[in-house]
Amino acid sequence: MTHQTSPRNPAHAPATPRDFSFAVDSRLTGPDGQPRPGRTGTITTPHGTIQTPAFIPVATQATVKAVLPEAMAELGAQALLANAYHLYLQPGADLLDEAGGLGQFMNWHGPTFTDSGGFQVMSLGSGFKKVIDMAGPKAPSGQGADDAVAPGKERLANVDEDGVWFKSHLNGDQHRFTPEVSVGIQHQLGADIMFAFDELTTLHNSRGYQEEALERTRRWAQRCLDEHARLTGERTARPYQALFGVIQGAQYEDLRRKACGDLAAMRTGFADGSGGHGDSQALEHGFDGYGIGGALEKANLGKIVSWCAEELPEDKPRHLLGISEPDDLFTSVENGADTFDCVSPTRVARTGAFYTSEGRFNLPGARYKRDFSPLEEGCDCYTCAHYTRAYIHHLIKAKEMVAHTLISVHNERFTVRLVDRIRVSIGDGTFYELKDEVLGRYYAPKA
């Protein structure tokens, strides 16, 4: 669980990168006795600590869909991740700043993350929503389709060297995002961990375009870092906000390794505030951590994470953007990811799908009409302690919204608890036994 701390007193010294830290607590050993990139650790933020590996549920618009923030705390979530682009459009980053920041606004007292808007470069630009195993048009040459747009979708984002023009999906208004704008919005949102603005490509882009986008993302990353330092120096009444660089490069090993090296080497100057008598000294500092993003095929997930783990600094956390399936969680942790987020637990809940140790099942099915057992026997979530499959099946058929809440609570708890078990297994040396047990049951053929 998250340990609460009080935000910085405005009378104290200005916030600096020293207010955020990551420490490795234990390391994963492979079945052959050799060390693996996986590890456990502790991320320390002004609003509490995060024990890693950790699953970070997504609260896109300052809420996990259909679930109260208090319920998210009770089910064991250590931090929540919100979407900077959506909150910028509605209700506005300035409003959240006035409210005291994202956590205060939504009554969440633990650490918070915000993404940069980079995902919307892809989702609004091409219309593709899934990052892993995206399916869509390929260029006849087999080299990719740089202008591919998902069937039935309109391009709502256009990239140039300086930034991105977005067309609002709400009312059609045009909005300009640059690295400086994205970082400024995230500073106003007040999350403990922010991400640098990047261009998220798709698997349909050519190698040439991947190289072009990677270089653009590198230049944007330095601009983000510089603006972050400037705003940190200006907003002295606010706690320090960590900034993570984002690693792109699709499925190309050389591009992924280059991106890691480029971002790991970046530095900018912060006001240290340790000179005494109000004097500030220069503190050269880079990114506080790194996000591993971009389009990739599921089969290559482990390799891509391991390439990044080999290149990135050991003393900085690594966040993998957009995964939550059990096999992906084990693969990512084994290869060095520390935290990850995904919308899937609540997204599939809204279709009536629920997770169990035996796999994922669809509650609208007629077989559950007279099933008076919980969603999963032995589950310690609120839903399983109080409600039956038959009751929630009825709610779905009656189109009652509380069905989404009850299934979402269970699915989030399932995912958070699984990652908690993975974390414990690294410490006690049973990771591979747990992996075989969990995946063997979850993916076993269903009758």
Solvent accessible surface area in square Angstrom, and as a share of the most:
residue,aa,sasa,rsa
1,M,124,0.55
2,T,19,0.11
3,H,111,0.50
4,Q,109,0.48
5,T,72,0.42
6,S,96,0.62
7,P,76,0.48
8,R,51,0.19
9,N,75,0.38
10,P,92,0.58
11,A,91,0.71
12,H,114,0.51
13,A,55,0.43
14,P,40,0.25
15,A,4,0.03
16,T,12,0.07
17,P,6,0.04
18,R,152,0.55
19,D,48,0.25
20,F,14,0.06
21,S,55,0.36
22,F,20,0.08
23,A,57,0.44
24,V,46,0.27
25,D,86,0.45
26,S,36,0.23
27,R,126,0.46
28,L,4,0.02
29,T,77,0.45
30,G,5,0.05
31,P,113,0.71
32,D,107,0.56
33,G,49,0.47
34,Q,107,0.47
35,P,103,0.65
36,R,82,0.30
37,P,37,0.23
38,G,0,0.00
39,R,0,0.00
40,T,12,0.07
41,G,1,0.01
42,T,27,0.16
43,I,1,0.00
44,T,54,0.31
45,T,4,0.02
46,P,20,0.13
47,H,42,0.19
48,G,0,0.00
49,T,23,0.13
50,I,0,0.00
51,Q,50,0.22
52,T,0,0.00
53,P,0,0.00
54,A,1,0.01
55,F,5,0.02
56,I,0,0.00
57,P,0,0.00
58,V,17,0.10
59,A,1,0.00
60,T,25,0.14
61,Q,77,0.34
62,A,12,0.09
63,T,56,0.33
64,V,2,0.01
65,K,80,0.34
66,A,48,0.37
67,V,6,0.03
68,L,125,0.62
69,P,19,0.12
70,E,81,0.36
71,A,26,0.20
72,M,0,0.00
73,A,35,0.27
74,E,142,0.64
75,L,11,0.05
76,G,7,0.07
77,A,2,0.01
78,Q,7,0.03
79,A,0,0.00
80,L,2,0.01
81,L,7,0.03
82,A,1,0.00
83,N,13,0.07
84,A,1,0.01
85,Y,1,0.00
86,H,40,0.18
87,L,1,0.01
88,Y,60,0.23
89,L,34,0.17
90,Q,103,0.46
91,P,60,0.38
92,G,10,0.10
93,A,6,0.05
94,D,96,0.50
95,L,77,0.38
96,L,0,0.00
97,D,24,0.13
98,E,155,0.69
99,A,41,0.31
100,G,35,0.33
101,G,4,0.04
102,L,2,0.01
103,G,15,0.14
104,Q,125,0.56
105,F,87,0.36
106,M,16,0.07
107,N,71,0.36
108,W,12,0.04
109,H,111,0.49
110,G,5,0.04
111,P,0,0.00
112,T,4,0.02
113,F,1,0.00
114,T,0,0.00
115,D,19,0.10
116,S,4,0.02
117,G,0,0.00
118,G,2,0.02
119,F,70,0.29
120,Q,9,0.04
121,V,9,0.05
122,M,4,0.02
123,S,17,0.11
124,L,26,0.13
125,G,2,0.02
126,S,8,0.05
127,G,9,0.08
128,F,13,0.05
129,K,119,0.50
130,K,132,0.56
131,V,23,0.13
132,I,27,0.14
133,D,70,0.36
134,M,15,0.07
135,A,90,0.70
136,G,34,0.33
137,P,58,0.37
138,K,122,0.52
139,A,21,0.16
140,P,147,0.92
141,S,83,0.54
142,G,58,0.56
143,Q,116,0.52
144,G,12,0.12
145,A,21,0.16
146,D,61,0.31
147,D,121,0.63
148,A,14,0.11
149,V,45,0.26
150,A,13,0.10
151,P,118,0.74
152,G,89,0.86
153,K,99,0.42
154,E,105,0.47
155,R,85,0.31
156,L,30,0.15
157,A,3,0.02
158,N,84,0.43
159,V,48,0.28
160,D,57,0.29
161,E,82,0.37
162,D,65,0.34
163,G,0,0.00
164,V,0,0.00
165,W,115,0.40
166,F,0,0.00
167,K,67,0.29
168,S,5,0.03
169,H,87,0.39
170,L,97,0.48
171,N,106,0.54
172,G,29,0.27
173,D,73,0.38
174,Q,109,0.48
175,H,39,0.18
176,R,61,0.22
177,F,0,0.00
178,T,15,0.09
179,P,0,0.00
180,E,57,0.26
181,V,56,0.32
182,S,1,0.00
183,V,0,0.00
184,G,20,0.19
185,I,10,0.05
186,Q,0,0.00
187,H,6,0.03
188,Q,55,0.24
189,L,0,0.00
190,G,23,0.22
191,A,0,0.00
192,D,3,0.02
193,I,0,0.00
194,M,0,0.00
195,F,3,0.01
196,A,2,0.01
197,F,1,0.00
198,D,9,0.05
199,E,6,0.03
200,L,12,0.06
201,T,7,0.04
202,T,10,0.06
203,L,29,0.15
204,H,0,0.00
205,N,16,0.08
206,S,22,0.14
207,R,76,0.28
208,G,46,0.44
209,Y,51,0.19
210,Q,6,0.03
211,E,75,0.33
212,E,90,0.40
213,A,2,0.02
214,L,15,0.08
215,E,54,0.24
216,R,17,0.06
217,T,6,0.03
218,R,77,0.28
219,R,91,0.33
220,W,0,0.00
221,A,1,0.01
222,Q,54,0.24
223,R,66,0.24
224,C,0,0.00
225,L,1,0.00
226,D,66,0.34
227,E,23,0.10
228,H,1,0.00
229,A,9,0.07
230,R,122,0.44
231,L,18,0.09
232,T,10,0.06
233,G,35,0.33
234,E,109,0.49
235,R,51,0.19
236,T,55,0.32
237,A,58,0.45
238,R,75,0.27
239,P,24,0.15
240,Y,2,0.01
241,Q,10,0.04
242,A,0,0.00
243,L,0,0.00
244,F,1,0.01
245,G,0,0.00
246,V,7,0.04
247,I,0,0.00
248,Q,7,0.03
249,G,2,0.02
250,A,3,0.02
251,Q,50,0.22
252,Y,73,0.28
253,E,75,0.33
254,D,76,0.40
255,L,10,0.05
256,R,0,0.00
257,R,63,0.23
258,K,102,0.43
259,A,4,0.03
260,C,0,0.00
261,G,34,0.33
262,D,39,0.20
263,L,4,0.02
264,A,20,0.16
265,A,76,0.59
266,M,15,0.07
267,R,125,0.45
268,T,15,0.09
269,G,41,0.39
270,F,6,0.03
271,A,43,0.34
272,D,12,0.06
273,G,22,0.21
274,S,73,0.47
275,G,30,0.29
276,G,35,0.33
277,H,194,0.87
278,G,81,0.77
279,D,82,0.42
280,S,69,0.44
281,Q,103,0.46
282,A,89,0.69
283,L,31,0.16
284,E,115,0.51
285,H,35,0.16
286,G,4,0.03
287,F,1,0.00
288,D,5,0.02
289,G,0,0.00
290,Y,2,0.01
291,G,0,0.00
292,I,0,0.00
293,G,5,0.05
294,G,5,0.04
295,A,0,0.00
296,L,4,0.02
297,E,75,0.33
298,K,73,0.31
299,A,97,0.75
300,N,30,0.16
301,L,1,0.01
302,G,13,0.12
303,K,110,0.46
304,I,0,0.00
305,V,0,0.00
306,S,18,0.12
307,W,32,0.11
308,C,0,0.00
309,A,8,0.06
310,E,112,0.50
311,E,69,0.31
312,L,8,0.04
313,P,42,0.26
314,E,82,0.37
315,D,90,0.46
316,K,41,0.17
317,P,0,0.00
318,R,1,0.00
319,H,0,0.00
320,L,3,0.01
321,L,46,0.23
322,G,29,0.28
323,I,5,0.02
324,S,7,0.05
325,E,51,0.23
326,P,5,0.03
327,D,32,0.17
328,D,8,0.04
329,L,0,0.00
330,F,0,0.00
331,T,38,0.22
332,S,0,0.00
333,V,0,0.00
334,E,21,0.10
335,N,15,0.07
336,G,0,0.00
337,A,1,0.01
338,D,0,0.00
339,T,1,0.00
340,F,0,0.00
341,D,13,0.07
342,C,16,0.10
343,V,49,0.28
344,S,28,0.18
345,P,0,0.00
346,T,7,0.04
347,R,112,0.41
348,V,18,0.10
349,A,0,0.00
350,R,85,0.31
351,T,93,0.54
352,G,2,0.02
353,A,1,0.01
354,F,0,0.00
355,Y,7,0.03
356,T,6,0.03
357,S,34,0.22
358,E,76,0.34
359,G,1,0.01
360,R,113,0.41
361,F,39,0.16
362,N,96,0.49
363,L,0,0.00
364,P,39,0.25
365,G,30,0.29
366,A,90,0.70
367,R,174,0.63
368,Y,4,0.02
369,K,120,0.51
370,R,185,0.68
371,D,32,0.17
372,F,149,0.62
373,S,31,0.20
374,P,28,0.18
375,L,0,0.00
376,E,21,0.09
377,E,129,0.58
378,G,84,0.81
379,C,15,0.09
380,D,91,0.47
381,C,5,0.03
382,Y,127,0.48
383,T,0,0.00
384,C,14,0.09
385,A,71,0.55
386,H,110,0.49
387,Y,69,0.26
388,T,41,0.24
389,R,43,0.16
390,A,9,0.07
391,Y,92,0.35
392,I,0,0.00
393,H,11,0.05
394,H,100,0.45
395,L,8,0.04
396,I,38,0.19
397,K,121,0.51
398,A,49,0.38
399,K,178,0.75
400,E,88,0.40
401,M,157,0.70
402,V,69,0.39
403,A,1,0.01
404,H,61,0.27
405,T,39,0.23
406,L,11,0.06
407,I,0,0.00
408,S,0,0.00
409,V,12,0.07
410,H,0,0.00
411,N,0,0.00
412,E,2,0.01
413,R,38,0.14
414,F,18,0.07
415,T,2,0.01
416,V,6,0.03
417,R,50,0.18
418,L,8,0.04
419,V,0,0.00
420,D,36,0.18
421,R,102,0.37
422,I,0,0.00
423,R,43,0.16
424,V,95,0.54
425,S,4,0.03
426,I,7,0.04
427,G,55,0.53
428,D,87,0.45
429,G,62,0.59
430,T,56,0.33
431,F,2,0.01
432,Y,39,0.15
433,E,111,0.50
434,L,18,0.09
435,K,47,0.20
436,D,104,0.54
437,E,84,0.38
438,V,16,0.09
439,L,34,0.17
440,G,45,0.44
441,R,108,0.39
442,Y,11,0.04
443,Y,99,0.38
444,A,41,0.31
445,P,135,0.85
446,K,97,0.41
447,A,156,1.21
